[in-house]
């Protein structure tokens, strides 16, 4: 028999999920954002909602290209969190922050390799 997840308590199974909880404040998702913050050198300035995410992106660098890259990477994080959540809800998957982090890196690498002007990326 499949284990059913309540769609509003996917990752932590403790809190009724709203959009901020699903993408930013759930303990599982915080691990992903902490990893991401270290990966792109945001340090401990981890977003707690969409507004703080955009503030991090806009204040993270004076360089327009770096801000654009950070925005694309942050969108990849959001998309990967959503896909992971759907995996748990619809395919009886398990929440694994490091697996999400690996997928973020792979998706980001492929995005940069195939969509940017960075030629010769391997």
C-alpha positions as CSV (number, residue, x, y, z in Angstrom):
1,X,0.0,0.0,0.0
2,X,1.3,3.5,-0.8
3,X,1.9,6.0,1.9
4,X,-0.2,9.0,1.3
5,X,1.2,12.4,2.1
6,X,-1.1,15.2,3.0
7,X,-0.5,17.7,0.2
8,X,0.0,20.5,2.7
9,X,2.5,18.7,5.0
10,X,4.9,17.2,2.5
11,X,8.5,17.5,3.7
12,X,8.3,18.0,7.5
13,X,4.9,16.4,8.2
14,X,4.4,18.9,11.0
15,X,3.2,22.2,9.8
16,X,0.4,23.1,7.5
17,X,2.2,24.3,4.4
18,X,1.8,27.7,2.9
19,X,3.9,29.0,0.0
20,X,6.7,30.4,2.3
21,X,6.9,27.2,4.2
22,X,7.0,25.0,1.1
23,X,9.8,27.0,-0.5
24,X,11.7,28.7,2.3
25,X,11.0,27.9,6.0
26,X,10.5,24.1,6.1
27,X,13.5,22.5,7.8
28,X,14.2,20.3,4.8
29,X,14.1,23.3,2.4
30,X,16.3,25.4,4.8
31,X,19.0,22.7,4.3
32,X,18.8,23.2,0.6
33,X,18.9,27.0,0.9
34,X,21.8,26.8,3.3
35,X,23.7,24.6,0.9
36,X,22.9,27.0,-1.9
37,X,24.0,30.0,0.1
38,X,27.3,28.4,0.7
39,X,27.6,27.3,-2.9
40,X,27.2,30.8,-4.3
41,X,28.8,32.5,-1.4
42,X,25.8,34.2,0.1
43,X,27.0,33.1,3.5
44,X,24.4,32.9,6.2
45,X,22.0,35.3,4.5
46,X,19.5,32.6,3.7
47,X,16.1,33.8,2.2
48,X,13.0,33.3,4.3
49,X,10.5,34.4,1.6
50,X,10.4,35.6,-2.0
51,X,11.1,39.2,-1.0
52,X,14.3,38.3,0.9
53,X,15.3,36.0,-2.0
54,X,15.1,38.9,-4.4
55,X,16.9,41.2,-2.0
56,X,19.7,38.6,-1.8
57,X,20.0,38.5,-5.5
58,X,19.9,42.3,-6.0
59,X,22.4,43.0,-3.2
60,X,24.7,40.1,-3.8
61,X,26.9,41.7,-6.4
62,X,27.4,45.0,-8.2
63,X,28.0,43.0,-11.4
64,X,24.9,42.7,-13.6
65,X,26.0,39.3,-15.1
66,X,26.5,37.9,-11.6
67,X,23.1,39.1,-10.5
68,X,21.5,37.5,-13.6
69,X,23.3,34.2,-12.9
70,X,22.3,34.3,-9.2
71,X,18.7,34.9,-10.3
72,X,18.8,31.9,-12.7
73,X,20.4,29.7,-10.1
74,X,17.7,30.7,-7.5
75,X,15.0,29.9,-10.0
76,X,16.6,26.5,-10.4
77,X,16.5,26.0,-6.7
78,X,12.8,26.9,-6.6
79,X,12.0,24.6,-9.5
80,X,14.0,21.7,-8.0
81,X,12.3,22.1,-4.6
82,X,8.9,22.0,-6.4
83,X,9.9,18.9,-8.4
84,X,11.1,17.2,-5.2
85,X,7.9,18.0,-3.4
86,X,5.9,16.5,-6.3
87,X,8.1,13.4,-6.2
88,X,7.1,13.0,-2.6
89,X,3.4,13.7,-3.1
90,X,2.8,11.8,-6.4
91,X,5.5,9.1,-6.6
92,X,5.9,8.2,-2.9
93,X,9.4,9.6,-2.9
94,X,11.5,10.6,0.1
95,X,12.7,14.1,0.9
96,X,16.5,14.3,0.6
97,X,18.2,17.7,0.8
98,X,21.5,16.6,-0.6
99,X,19.8,14.8,-3.6
100,X,18.0,18.1,-4.3
101,X,21.3,19.9,-4.1
102,X,22.9,17.5,-6.6
103,X,20.0,18.0,-9.0
104,X,20.4,21.8,-8.6
105,X,24.0,21.6,-9.5
106,X,23.4,19.4,-12.5
107,X,20.5,21.4,-13.8
108,X,22.5,24.7,-13.3
109,X,25.5,23.3,-15.1
110,X,23.3,22.1,-18.0
111,X,21.5,25.4,-18.2
112,X,24.8,27.4,-18.3
113,X,26.3,25.0,-20.8
114,X,23.4,25.0,-23.2
115,X,21.8,28.4,-22.8
116,X,24.6,30.8,-22.1
117,X,27.4,32.2,-24.2
118,X,30.0,30.3,-22.1
119,X,31.6,28.2,-24.9
120,X,33.7,25.2,-24.1
121,X,32.2,24.3,-20.8
122,X,32.7,20.7,-19.9
